Amino acid sequence: MDYLSLCLYVKDEDEDYLHEWVDYHTLLGVERFFIYDNGSRVSVREILEEEVAGGRVIVIDAPGTSGQQTVYAHCLHYLGAHTRWLGFIDADEFIVPKTTTDVRTFLTDYEEYGGLGIHWVIFGSSGHIEKPIGTQIENYTLATPLDFEANHFIKSIVQTQYAVYPARVHHFFYRAGYYVVNEDYVKVTGFEIPRVVNKIQLNHYFTRSQEHFEIKIKRGQSAANIPPRTMDEFYGYDNPAKIKDIQIINLTEKILQGKNFNLLHQCVSAVPLPPKIDIIAPSFSSMTYMQIESRILEEIVRAAIKNNDLAVLTTIYDVAIWRFSNKIWYADWFIQTVNILWDYCIKMDAYDNAMRFLNKAISQNPEEPSFQMRYALYVHANGDLNGAETVLKAVLSRNSRDMDALVSLGKLCYDKGNLNEALDYLKAALEINPTDQDVQDGLAMVIGMKERREHQGRVN
């Protein structure tokens, strides 16, 4: 398993800058790159042919529009098992550690947390109208001030064993008990004040040259529900970028040991290649983005149920409601998730939480038998026998062969003293499944009570 990999979603990225991004981060200790190509005119496989052949870069074709979050979910779920840490940044973002030249060394201090959140430092055009000759590391050196609003955003490097699903593109949902922290070990989400960049920062070359930003506008947004870019946005970021920041230059010079910046790629050739890996994941060409996300969530749920992993199920419950429409309440795997969480809450005497799950479920899918059955059991246990009977009969009216409803009605009628009705329900259940032990036990209980009553009647 690798220690550190990066995930990138990209389309028509400048070829020189894409090479620079891979080379720079390779020299900082990133072992592998999972790059999702969103239909580039010149394919990423062609641009990074050498890196792909060596196994350092894995390219996944990801056609479609506004799919960055789906791509992140795909990468975390299907490729995350190949690496301990997985960073999710863009091609115009460069990680700049300030206490070491190896990001892996930096991350060892954060292994007890779900992830590390690194704050942006937004850079402007540094006065370049057209693309300048050389690296962006050297050419873009003017940054926005500490209190510039966008600099409060983070990007995440997550531990794949703790991160469950992306929440937007800046931060993630984690297993219960885990979360992302900043460099000072303080819990963060996606937008935090104040910015903390004493130990590490993320240089975000947001505008690059004016020419590059005009190309960015034409390329469109990579994430959903974000307005189109405009030149007003360029000026809004470029005008405040007046502060000289050459920390990445100093870091790169230290790594290159005096070599020219144009020799970045040559230096990478001395870095050992990671072992090749086999990728098994569904293709983006065969499913829509939402179909892929639904499949991923279902697979997470199935595995969590198998492993009795309630921490993951709790997280997925929140993710699914947030990510999908109300149709999610009709998906088999989500129905299972709700029912398991309800059962666990009841077991732990957390009745308020149990009813929070169930009331929401019934309001969204009122005819789901398993939701109605659990509601009936709850009101039965709280002494409302008539209310429970009404719910159970409603379930039975939709499916006269519902075993759970028949058995529950049998037991409820027994509790109410209506032994003949109880016997009828249990016999009907027995005809459906003669070997069901629960039915046989219920019949024995009802018949035994009837015999005792009859005996008592004869004695009296």
C-alpha positions as CSV (number, residue, x, y, z in Angstrom):
1,M,0.0,0.0,0.0
2,D,1.2,3.5,-0.8
3,Y,1.4,6.1,2.0
4,L,0.3,9.1,0.0
5,S,-1.5,9.6,-3.2
6,L,-3.4,12.5,-4.9
7,C,-6.7,12.5,-6.8
8,L,-7.2,15.0,-9.6
9,Y,-10.2,15.8,-11.8
10,V,-9.0,17.6,-14.9
11,K,-10.0,18.8,-18.3
12,D,-7.8,20.4,-21.0
13,E,-5.2,21.4,-18.4
14,D,-2.1,23.2,-19.8
15,E,0.3,20.4,-20.6
16,D,3.4,22.2,-19.2
17,Y,1.6,22.9,-16.0
18,L,0.2,19.4,-15.6
19,H,3.7,18.0,-15.9
20,E,4.9,20.6,-13.4
21,W,2.1,19.6,-10.9
22,V,2.9,15.9,-11.1
23,D,6.7,16.4,-11.0
24,Y,6.6,18.9,-8.1
25,H,4.4,16.7,-5.9
26,T,6.4,13.6,-6.8
27,L,9.5,15.3,-5.4
28,L,7.5,16.1,-2.2
29,G,6.8,12.4,-1.6
30,V,3.5,11.8,-3.4
31,E,3.8,8.2,-4.6
32,R,0.9,7.9,-7.0
33,F,-1.6,10.1,-8.8
34,F,-5.2,9.1,-9.7
35,I,-6.1,11.4,-12.5
36,Y,-9.7,11.5,-13.8
37,D,-9.8,12.9,-17.4
38,N,-13.0,14.7,-18.1
39,G,-12.8,14.5,-21.9
40,S,-9.7,16.5,-22.6
41,R,-9.1,17.3,-26.2
42,V,-5.5,15.9,-25.8
43,S,-5.9,13.0,-23.4
44,V,-4.1,12.9,-20.1
45,R,-2.8,9.5,-21.0
46,E,-1.0,11.0,-24.0
47,I,0.3,14.0,-22.1
48,L,1.7,11.9,-19.2
49,E,2.5,8.8,-21.3
50,E,5.8,8.2,-19.4
51,E,4.2,8.5,-16.0
52,V,1.3,6.3,-17.0
53,A,3.6,3.6,-18.4
54,G,5.7,3.6,-15.2
55,G,2.6,3.2,-12.9
56,R,3.1,6.5,-11.1
57,V,-0.1,7.9,-12.8
58,I,-3.4,6.1,-13.1
59,V,-5.8,7.7,-15.6
60,I,-9.6,7.1,-15.4
61,D,-11.8,8.4,-18.1
62,A,-14.6,10.4,-16.6
63,P,-16.8,12.1,-19.3
64,G,-19.8,14.2,-18.4
65,T,-20.4,17.6,-16.8
66,S,-20.1,18.9,-13.2
67,G,-18.8,15.5,-11.8
68,Q,-16.1,16.4,-9.4
69,Q,-17.8,15.2,-6.3
70,T,-18.8,11.9,-8.0
71,V,-15.2,11.5,-9.1
72,Y,-14.0,12.0,-5.5
73,A,-16.5,9.5,-4.3
74,H,-15.3,7.0,-6.9
75,C,-11.7,7.5,-6.1
76,L,-12.1,7.2,-2.4
77,H,-14.3,4.1,-2.6
78,Y,-12.6,2.1,-5.3
79,L,-8.9,3.4,-5.2
80,G,-8.6,4.4,-1.6
81,A,-7.6,0.9,-0.5
82,H,-4.3,1.3,-2.3
83,T,-3.1,4.2,-0.2
84,R,-3.2,5.3,3.4
85,W,-3.5,9.1,2.7
86,L,-5.4,10.4,-0.3
87,G,-5.4,14.2,-1.1
88,F,-8.0,15.8,-3.2
89,I,-6.7,19.0,-4.9
90,D,-6.8,20.7,-8.3
91,A,-4.1,21.1,-10.9
92,D,-3.7,24.8,-10.0
93,E,-3.1,23.9,-6.3
94,F,0.4,23.1,-4.9
95,I,1.0,21.7,-1.4
96,V,3.7,23.7,0.4
97,P,5.0,22.1,3.7
98,K,7.2,24.5,5.8
99,T,8.7,22.1,8.3
100,T,9.9,19.4,5.9
101,T,10.5,18.7,2.3
102,D,8.4,15.5,2.4
103,V,4.6,15.7,2.8
104,R,4.6,12.1,4.1
105,T,6.8,13.1,7.0
106,F,4.4,16.0,7.8
107,L,1.4,13.7,7.8
108,T,2.8,11.2,10.3
109,D,1.8,13.7,13.1
110,Y,-1.8,13.5,12.1
111,E,-2.4,9.8,11.8
112,E,-4.9,9.7,14.7
113,Y,-7.3,12.0,12.8
114,G,-9.6,11.5,9.9
115,G,-7.8,14.0,7.7
116,L,-5.7,17.1,7.4
117,G,-7.3,20.3,6.1
118,I,-4.8,22.7,4.4
119,H,-5.7,26.3,3.9
120,W,-5.6,28.1,0.6
121,V,-3.3,30.9,-0.3
122,I,-4.7,32.5,-3.4
123,F,-2.2,33.8,-6.0
124,G,-3.0,36.3,-8.8
125,S,-1.6,36.8,-12.2
126,S,1.6,38.7,-11.0
127,G,1.0,41.0,-13.9
128,H,1.1,38.4,-16.6
129,I,-1.3,38.9,-19.5
130,E,-0.2,35.9,-21.5
131,K,1.3,32.7,-20.3
132,P,4.9,33.4,-19.2
133,I,7.9,31.2,-20.1
134,G,8.9,28.8,-17.3
135,T,7.2,27.3,-14.3
136,Q,4.2,28.7,-12.5
137,I,6.1,28.2,-9.3
138,E,8.6,30.9,-10.4
139,N,6.2,33.1,-12.3
140,Y,3.3,33.6,-10.0
141,T,4.6,35.0,-6.7
142,L,2.1,37.6,-5.7
143,A,-0.5,36.4,-3.2
144,T,-3.7,37.7,-1.6
145,P,-3.5,39.0,2.1
146,L,-4.1,36.8,5.2
147,D,-7.7,38.0,5.6
148,F,-8.8,37.6,2.0
149,E,-12.1,35.8,2.3
150,A,-11.4,32.8,0.0
151,N,-8.2,32.0,1.8
152,H,-10.3,30.6,4.7
153,F,-11.2,27.6,2.5
154,I,-9.4,24.2,3.0
155,K,-8.7,21.3,0.8
156,S,-8.4,17.8,2.4
157,I,-5.9,15.0,2.6
158,V,-7.9,12.2,4.1
159,Q,-7.0,8.9,5.7
160,T,-8.9,6.4,3.6
161,Q,-9.8,4.1,6.5
162,Y,-11.7,6.9,8.2
163,A,-13.1,9.0,5.3
164,V,-16.5,7.7,4.1
165,Y,-17.7,10.2,1.4
166,P,-17.1,13.6,0.0
167,A,-19.1,16.5,1.3
168,R,-18.7,19.0,-1.6
169,V,-15.2,19.1,-2.8
170,H,-13.4,20.7,0.1
171,H,-14.2,18.4,3.0
172,F,-15.5,14.9,3.7
173,F,-17.9,12.9,5.8
174,Y,-15.9,10.6,8.2
175,R,-16.7,7.6,10.3
176,A,-18.3,8.5,13.7
177,G,-15.5,9.7,16.0
178,Y,-13.2,10.9,13.3
179,Y,-12.8,14.3,11.7
180,V,-10.5,16.6,9.8
181,V,-8.1,19.0,11.6
182,N,-5.9,21.9,10.6
183,E,-2.2,22.1,11.2
184,D,-2.8,23.0,14.8
185,Y,-5.0,19.8,15.4
186,V,-8.2,22.0,15.6
187,K,-11.3,20.4,14.0
188,V,-12.3,22.2,10.8
189,T,-15.0,21.8,8.1
190,G,-14.8,23.6,4.7
191,F,-14.7,27.3,5.5
192,E,-12.8,28.3,8.6
193,I,-11.7,31.6,10.2
194,P,-9.0,32.3,10.9
195,R,-6.6,30.9,8.3
196,V,-3.7,28.9,9.7
197,V,-0.7,28.5,7.4
198,N,2.3,28.5,9.8
199,K,3.3,24.9,9.0
200,I,1.7,24.1,5.6
201,Q,-0.3,25.9,3.0
202,L,-1.9,25.2,-0.4
203,N,-0.8,27.6,-3.1
204,H,-3.8,28.2,-5.3
205,Y,-2.8,29.6,-8.6
206,F,-6.4,30.6,-9.2
207,T,-6.0,33.1,-12.0
208,R,-2.6,32.4,-13.5
209,S,-2.3,34.8,-16.5
210,Q,-5.3,36.7,-17.9
211,E,-5.0,34.5,-20.9
212,H,-5.3,31.4,-18.8
213,F,-8.3,32.7,-16.9
214,E,-10.1,33.4,-20.1
215,I,-9.5,29.7,-21.1
216,K,-10.8,28.7,-17.6
217,I,-14.0,30.6,-18.3
218,K,-14.6,28.7,-21.5
219,R,-13.8,25.4,-19.9
220,G,-16.7,25.7,-17.4
221,Q,-17.1,24.6,-13.8
222,S,-16.0,21.1,-12.6
223,A,-18.5,21.0,-9.7
224,A,-22.3,21.2,-9.8
225,N,-24.4,24.2,-8.8
226,I,-21.6,26.8,-9.2
227,P,-22.2,29.9,-11.4
228,P,-20.1,30.4,-14.5
229,R,-16.9,32.3,-14.1
230,T,-16.5,35.9,-15.4
231,M,-13.7,38.3,-15.8
232,D,-15.1,40.3,-12.8
233,E,-14.0,37.2,-10.8
234,F,-10.5,37.5,-12.2
235,Y,-10.2,41.1,-11.1
236,G,-11.7,40.3,-7.7
237,Y,-8.9,37.8,-7.1
238,D,-6.1,39.5,-9.0
239,N,-6.4,43.0,-7.7
240,P,-5.8,42.1,-4.0
241,A,-2.8,39.8,-4.9
242,K,0.0,42.1,-4.0
243,I,2.0,40.3,-1.3
244,K,5.2,38.6,-2.3
245,D,5.2,34.9,-1.3
246,I,8.2,32.8,-2.5
247,Q,8.0,30.1,0.1
248,I,7.3,27.5,-2.6
249,I,10.4,28.7,-4.5
250,N,12.6,28.4,-1.4
251,L,11.2,24.8,-0.9
252,T,11.7,23.8,-4.5
253,E,15.3,25.2,-4.5
254,K,16.0,23.1,-1.4
255,I,14.7,20.0,-3.1
256,L,16.5,20.6,-6.3
257,Q,19.8,21.5,-4.5
258,G,20.7,24.3,-6.8
259,K,19.4,22.8,-10.1
260,N,17.4,24.9,-12.5
261,F,13.6,24.7,-12.1
262,N,13.3,23.5,-15.6
263,L,15.0,20.3,-14.5
264,L,12.1,19.3,-12.2
265,H,11.2,16.4,-14.5
266,Q,14.8,15.2,-14.8
267,C,15.0,15.1,-11.0
268,V,11.8,13.0,-10.8
269,S,13.5,10.3,-12.9
270,A,15.6,9.4,-9.8
271,V,12.5,8.8,-7.6
272,P,11.6,5.1,-7.4
273,L,8.4,4.1,-9.1
274,P,5.6,2.7,-6.9
275,P,4.6,-0.9,-7.5
276,K,2.0,-1.3,-10.2
277,I,-1.6,-2.0,-9.1
278,D,-4.7,-3.4,-10.7
279,I,-7.7,-1.1,-10.7
280,I,-11.2,-2.6,-10.4
281,A,-13.9,0.0,-10.6
282,P,-17.1,0.7,-12.7
283,S,-16.7,2.8,-15.8
284,F,-18.0,6.3,-16.1
285,S,-19.1,5.5,-19.7
286,S,-21.7,3.0,-18.6
287,M,-23.5,5.0,-15.9
288,T,-24.6,8.5,-15.0
289,Y,-22.8,10.3,-12.2
290,M,-25.8,9.8,-9.9
291,Q,-26.0,6.1,-10.7
292,I,-22.3,5.7,-9.8
293,E,-22.9,7.5,-6.5
294,S,-25.9,5.3,-5.7
295,R,-23.9,2.2,-6.4
296,I,-21.0,3.4,-4.2
297,L,-23.4,4.1,-1.3
298,E,-25.1,0.8,-1.7
299,E,-21.7,-1.0,-1.7
300,I,-20.7,0.9,1.4
301,V,-23.9,-0.1,3.2
302,R,-23.7,-3.7,2.2
303,A,-20.2,-3.9,3.6
304,A,-21.1,-2.1,6.8
305,I,-24.1,-4.4,7.4
306,K,-21.8,-7.4,6.9
307,N,-19.3,-6.0,9.4
308,N,-21.9,-4.7,11.7
309,D,-20.3,-1.3,11.3
310,L,-22.9,1.1,12.8
311,A,-20.4,4.1,12.6
312,V,-20.4,3.9,8.8
313,L,-24.2,3.4,8.6
314,T,-24.8,6.4,10.7
315,T,-22.6,8.5,8.3
316,I,-24.2,7.1,5.2
317,Y,-27.7,7.9,6.5
318,D,-26.7,11.6,6.6
319,V,-24.9,11.4,3.2
320,A,-27.8,9.8,1.4
321,I,-30.4,12.2,2.6
322,W,-28.2,15.2,1.7
323,R,-27.0,13.9,-1.7
324,F,-30.2,12.4,-3.2
325,S,-33.8,13.2,-3.8
326,N,-36.7,11.8,-1.8
327,K,-36.5,8.6,-4.0
328,I,-33.7,7.4,-1.7
329,W,-36.3,6.4,0.9
330,Y,-37.5,3.7,-1.6
331,A,-34.0,2.1,-2.2
332,D,-33.7,-1.3,-0.5
333,W,-30.2,-0.6,0.9
334,F,-31.3,2.7,2.4
335,I,-34.4,1.1,4.0
336,Q,-32.1,-1.5,5.5
337,T,-29.9,1.3,6.8
338,V,-32.8,3.1,8.5
339,N,-34.1,-0.1,10.1
340,I,-30.7,-1.2,11.4
341,L,-30.1,2.2,13.0
342,W,-33.6,2.2,14.5
343,D,-33.1,-1.3,16.0
344,Y,-29.8,-0.3,17.4
345,C,-31.3,2.9,19.1
346,I,-34.0,0.8,20.6
347,K,-31.5,-1.7,21.9
348,M,-29.5,1.1,23.5
349,D,-32.7,2.7,25.0
350,A,-32.2,5.8,22.8
351,Y,-35.9,6.1,22.0
352,D,-35.8,9.7,20.9
353,N,-33.2,9.0,18.3
354,A,-35.1,5.8,17.2
355,M,-38.2,7.8,16.6
356,R,-36.3,10.6,14.8
357,F,-35.2,8.0,12.3
358,L,-38.6,6.3,12.1
359,N,-40.8,9.4,11.9
360,K,-38.7,10.8,9.1
361,A,-38.8,7.4,7.3
362,I,-42.6,7.1,7.6
363,S,-43.2,10.6,6.4
364,Q,-41.1,9.9,3.2
365,N,-42.2,6.4,2.5
366,P,-45.5,5.8,4.4
367,E,-46.3,2.4,2.9
368,E,-42.9,0.7,3.5
369,P,-44.0,-2.4,5.6
370,S,-40.7,-2.5,7.6
371,F,-41.1,1.1,8.7
372,Q,-44.8,0.5,9.7
373,M,-43.9,-2.7,11.5
374,R,-41.3,-1.0,13.7
375,Y,-43.7,1.8,14.5
376,A,-46.3,-0.7,15.5
377,L,-43.8,-2.5,17.7
378,Y,-42.9,0.7,19.4
379,V,-46.4,1.9,20.2
380,H,-47.3,-1.7,21.3
381,A,-44.4,-1.7,23.7
382,N,-45.6,1.7,25.1
383,G,-49.1,0.3,25.8
384,D,-51.0,1.6,22.8
385,L,-52.4,-1.8,21.7
386,N,-55.2,-0.3,19.6
387,G,-52.8,2.0,17.8
388,A,-50.4,-0.8,17.0
389,E,-53.4,-3.0,15.8
390,T,-54.4,-0.2,13.4
391,V,-50.9,0.1,11.9
392,L,-50.5,-3.7,11.6
393,K,-53.9,-4.2,9.9
394,A,-53.0,-1.5,7.4
395,V,-49.8,-3.4,6.5
396,L,-51.8,-6.6,6.1
397,S,-54.3,-4.9,3.9
398,R,-51.5,-4.2,1.4
399,N,-50.1,-7.7,1.7
400,S,-52.2,-10.4,3.2
401,R,-49.2,-12.7,3.3
402,D,-46.9,-10.4,5.3
403,M,-45.4,-12.8,7.9
404,D,-44.2,-10.2,10.3
405,A,-47.6,-8.5,10.3
406,L,-49.5,-11.8,10.9
407,V,-47.2,-12.8,13.7
408,S,-47.3,-9.4,15.3
409,L,-51.1,-9.3,15.1
410,G,-51.2,-12.7,16.7
411,K,-49.1,-11.6,19.6
412,L,-51.0,-8.3,20.0
413,C,-54.4,-10.1,20.0
414,Y,-53.0,-12.4,22.6
415,D,-52.0,-9.5,24.8
416,K,-55.5,-8.0,24.4
417,G,-57.0,-11.4,25.4
418,N,-58.6,-12.0,21.9
419,L,-57.3,-15.6,21.7
420,N,-59.5,-16.7,18.7
421,E,-58.3,-13.8,16.6
422,A,-54.7,-14.5,17.7
423,L,-55.1,-18.1,16.6
424,D,-56.5,-17.1,13.2
425,Y,-53.5,-14.8,12.5
426,L,-50.9,-17.3,13.6
427,K,-52.5,-20.2,11.7
428,A,-52.5,-18.0,8.5
429,A,-48.8,-17.4,9.1
430,L,-48.2,-21.1,9.7
431,E,-49.7,-21.9,6.3
432,I,-47.2,-19.6,4.7
433,N,-44.2,-21.0,6.5
434,P,-44.9,-24.2,8.5
435,T,-41.3,-24.3,9.9
436,D,-41.2,-20.8,11.3
437,Q,-40.2,-21.2,14.9
438,D,-41.6,-17.8,16.0
439,V,-45.0,-18.8,14.6
440,Q,-44.9,-22.2,16.3
441,D,-44.0,-20.6,19.6
442,G,-46.8,-18.2,19.3
443,L,-49.3,-20.9,18.5
444,A,-48.2,-22.9,21.5
445,M,-48.6,-19.9,23.7
446,V,-52.1,-19.1,22.4
447,I,-53.3,-22.7,22.5
448,G,-51.9,-23.2,26.0
449,M,-53.8,-20.1,27.2
450,K,-57.0,-21.3,25.5
451,E,-56.6,-24.7,27.2
452,R,-56.0,-23.1,30.6
453,R,-59.1,-20.9,30.2
454,E,-61.2,-23.9,29.2
455,H,-60.0,-25.9,32.1
456,Q,-60.6,-23.0,34.5
457,G,-64.2,-22.7,33.0
458,R,-64.9,-26.4,33.7
459,V,-63.6,-26.1,37.2
460,N,-65.8,-23.1,37.9
